[in-house]
Amino acid sequence: MKKSKGYRAKTRSLLRKKPRDRGKSGLSKILYDYKIGDKVAIKTDPSVHKGIPHRRYHGKIGIITDKRGKSYVISVKQGNAAKEITVRPEHINPHQEG
């Protein structure tokens, strides 16, 4: 049988929650108001399947460039290129520098 090369391939440990964190996340994560220019950390929430970024962006830091419906357009550096990805607010956290 041919190996699957789907969107969530090789994500067994990456897209898994700890036993006490299972289930839907709170409303504060969805209702947080991000502004254009804010730095955010991309952390995929596996309990929400909609608006999920590709696994290569998990753990990356990006800058919000636009709001598109409920989602945000985030500029992320990948090597020398700057990529723009559309991500729902469930999959991003405000980035604290320190």
Phi and psi restraints in degrees (value plus and minus 20) as a CYANA .aco file:
   2 LYS   PHI     -92.1   -52.1
   2 LYS   PSI     123.4   163.4
   3 LYS   PHI     -90.9   -50.9
   3 LYS   PSI     118.5   158.5
   4 SER   PHI     -92.2   -52.2
   4 SER   PSI     117.4   157.4
   5 LYS   PHI    -143.4  -103.4
   5 LYS   PSI      21.7    61.7
   6 GLY   PHI     -91.7   -51.7
   6 GLY   PSI     158.0   198.0
   7 TYR   PHI     -85.3   -45.3
   7 TYR   PSI     -50.7   -10.7
   8 ARG   PHI    -128.9   -88.9
   8 ARG   PSI       5.2    45.2
   9 ALA   PHI     -87.3   -47.3
   9 ALA   PSI     123.9   163.9
  10 LYS   PHI      41.2    81.2
  10 LYS   PSI      17.2    57.2
  11 THR   PHI    -139.9   -99.9
  11 THR   PSI       3.4    43.4
  12 ARG   PHI     -77.5   -37.5
  12 ARG   PSI     -67.4   -27.4
  13 SER   PHI    -111.5   -71.5
  13 SER   PSI     -47.4    -7.4
  14 LEU   PHI     -87.0   -47.0
  14 LEU   PSI     -67.8   -27.8
  15 LEU   PHI    -119.9   -79.9
  15 LEU   PSI      39.7    79.7
  16 ARG   PHI    -158.8  -118.8
  16 ARG   PSI     117.3   157.3
  17 LYS   PHI    -116.4   -76.4
  17 LYS   PSI     135.3   175.3
  18 LYS   PHI     -90.3   -50.3
  18 LYS   PSI     133.8   173.8
  19 PRO   PHI     -73.8   -33.8
  19 PRO   PSI     -56.7   -16.7
  20 ARG   PHI    -101.4   -61.4
  20 ARG   PSI     -32.2     7.8
  21 ASP   PHI    -119.9   -79.9
  21 ASP   PSI     -16.4    23.6
  22 ARG   PHI     -84.6   -44.6
  22 ARG   PSI     137.7   177.7
  23 GLY   PHI      77.3   117.3
  23 GLY   PSI    -196.3  -156.3
  24 LYS   PHI     -91.2   -51.2
  24 LYS   PSI     127.5   167.5
  25 SER   PHI    -104.1   -64.1
  25 SER   PSI     148.3   188.3
  26 GLY   PHI     -88.8   -48.8
  26 GLY   PSI     149.0   189.0
  27 LEU   PHI     -89.6   -49.6
  27 LEU   PSI     -48.8    -8.8
  28 SER   PHI     -80.9   -40.9
  28 SER   PSI     -48.5    -8.5
  29 LYS   PHI     -88.2   -48.2
  29 LYS   PSI     -58.4   -18.4
  30 ILE   PHI     -98.5   -58.5
  30 ILE   PSI     -56.9   -16.9
  31 LEU   PHI    -105.5   -65.5
  31 LEU   PSI     -25.4    14.6
  32 TYR   PHI     -81.3   -41.3
  32 TYR   PSI     112.1   152.1
  33 ASP   PHI    -115.4   -75.4
  33 ASP   PSI      86.6   126.6
  34 TYR   PHI    -110.2   -70.2
  34 TYR   PSI     124.8   164.8
  35 LYS   PHI    -131.7   -91.7
  35 LYS   PSI     137.9   177.9
  36 ILE   PHI     -84.6   -44.6
  36 ILE   PSI     109.6   149.6
  37 GLY   PHI      82.4   122.4
  37 GLY   PSI     -30.1     9.9
  38 ASP   PHI     -89.9   -49.9
  38 ASP   PSI     123.9   163.9
  39 LYS   PHI    -108.6   -68.6
  39 LYS   PSI     114.3   154.3
  40 VAL   PHI    -152.1  -112.1
  40 VAL   PSI     131.1   171.1
  41 ALA   PHI    -120.9   -80.9
  41 ALA   PSI     111.6   151.6
  42 ILE   PHI    -109.9   -69.9
  42 ILE   PSI      93.9   133.9
  43 LYS   PHI    -152.0  -112.0
  43 LYS   PSI      85.2   125.2
  44 THR   PHI     -84.3   -44.3
  44 THR   PSI     111.0   151.0
  45 ASP   PHI    -118.4   -78.4
  45 ASP   PSI      88.7   128.7
  46 PRO   PHI     -89.8   -49.8
  46 PRO   PSI     -35.0     5.0
  47 SER   PHI     -99.0   -59.0
  47 SER   PSI     -32.9     7.1
  48 VAL   PHI    -134.4   -94.4
  48 VAL   PSI      98.3   138.3
  49 HIS   PHI    -110.4   -70.4
  49 HIS   PSI     -40.6    -0.6
  50 LYS   PHI    -102.6   -62.6
  50 LYS   PSI     120.6   160.6
  51 GLY   PHI      46.6    86.6
  51 GLY   PSI      10.2    50.2
  52 ILE   PHI    -105.1   -65.1
  52 ILE   PSI     112.5   152.5
  53 PRO   PHI     -99.1   -59.1
  53 PRO   PSI     143.9   183.9
  54 HIS   PHI     -84.6   -44.6
  54 HIS   PSI     132.3   172.3
  55 ARG   PHI     -84.8   -44.8
  55 ARG   PSI     -40.9    -0.9
  56 ARG   PHI     -88.2   -48.2
  56 ARG   PSI     -37.8     2.2
  57 TYR   PHI    -115.5   -75.5
  57 TYR   PSI     -23.3    16.7
  58 HIS   PHI     -84.4   -44.4
  58 HIS   PSI     103.3   143.3
  59 GLY   PHI      70.9   110.9
  59 GLY   PSI     -21.5    18.5
  60 LYS   PHI    -105.9   -65.9
  60 LYS   PSI     138.2   178.2
  61 ILE   PHI    -125.9   -85.9
  61 ILE   PSI     114.6   154.6
  62 GLY   PHI    -159.2  -119.2
  62 GLY   PSI     153.6   193.6
  63 ILE   PHI    -138.1   -98.1
  63 ILE   PSI     112.9   152.9
  64 ILE   PHI     -93.6   -53.6
  64 ILE   PSI     106.5   146.5
  65 THR   PHI    -130.4   -90.4
  65 THR   PSI     -41.9    -1.9
  66 ASP   PHI    -183.0  -143.0
  66 ASP   PSI     140.1   180.1
  67 LYS   PHI    -135.1   -95.1
  67 LYS   PSI     111.9   151.9
  68 ARG   PHI    -149.6  -109.6
  68 ARG   PSI      76.6   116.6
  69 GLY   PHI      48.2    88.2
  69 GLY   PSI    -146.5  -106.5
  70 LYS   PHI    -104.4   -64.4
  70 LYS   PSI     -36.2     3.8
  71 SER   PHI    -112.4   -72.4
  71 SER   PSI     149.5   189.5
  72 TYR   PHI    -141.9  -101.9
  72 TYR   PSI     123.8   163.8
  73 VAL   PHI    -115.0   -75.0
  73 VAL   PSI     103.0   143.0
  74 ILE   PHI    -139.4   -99.4
  74 ILE   PSI     112.0   152.0
  75 SER   PHI    -112.8   -72.8
  75 SER   PSI     100.9   140.9
  76 VAL   PHI    -144.3  -104.3
  76 VAL   PSI     116.9   156.9
  77 LYS   PHI    -102.3   -62.3
  77 LYS   PSI     111.6   151.6
  78 GLN   PHI    -153.7  -113.7
  78 GLN   PSI      79.7   119.7
  79 GLY   PHI      50.5    90.5
  79 GLY   PSI    -146.4  -106.4
  80 ASN   PHI    -113.3   -73.3
  80 ASN   PSI     -29.7    10.3
  81 ALA   PHI    -113.9   -73.9
  81 ALA   PSI     128.2   168.2
  82 ALA   PHI    -123.8   -83.8
  82 ALA   PSI      99.2   139.2
  83 LYS   PHI    -123.0   -83.0
  83 LYS   PSI     126.8   166.8
  84 GLU   PHI    -131.5   -91.5
  84 GLU   PSI     102.9   142.9
  85 ILE   PHI    -143.6  -103.6
  85 ILE   PSI     129.8   169.8
  86 THR   PHI    -123.4   -83.4
  86 THR   PSI     102.1   142.1
  87 VAL   PHI    -154.1  -114.1
  87 VAL   PSI     121.1   161.1
  88 ARG   PHI     -98.1   -58.1
  88 ARG   PSI     136.1   176.1
  89 PRO   PHI     -85.4   -45.4
  89 PRO   PSI     -37.5     2.5
  90 GLU   PHI     -85.9   -45.9
  90 GLU   PSI     -42.6    -2.6
  91 HIS   PHI    -124.1   -84.1
  91 HIS   PSI      -9.3    30.7
  92 ILE   PHI    -149.4  -109.4
  92 ILE   PSI     132.5   172.5
  93 ASN   PHI    -149.1  -109.1
  93 ASN   PSI     128.1   168.1
  94 PRO   PHI     -83.9   -43.9
  94 PRO   PSI     117.4   157.4
  95 HIS   PHI    -108.8   -68.8
  95 HIS   PSI     104.0   144.0
  96 GLN   PHI    -122.9   -82.9
  96 GLN   PSI     101.8   141.8
  97 GLU   PHI    -104.6   -64.6
  97 GLU   PSI     122.1   162.1
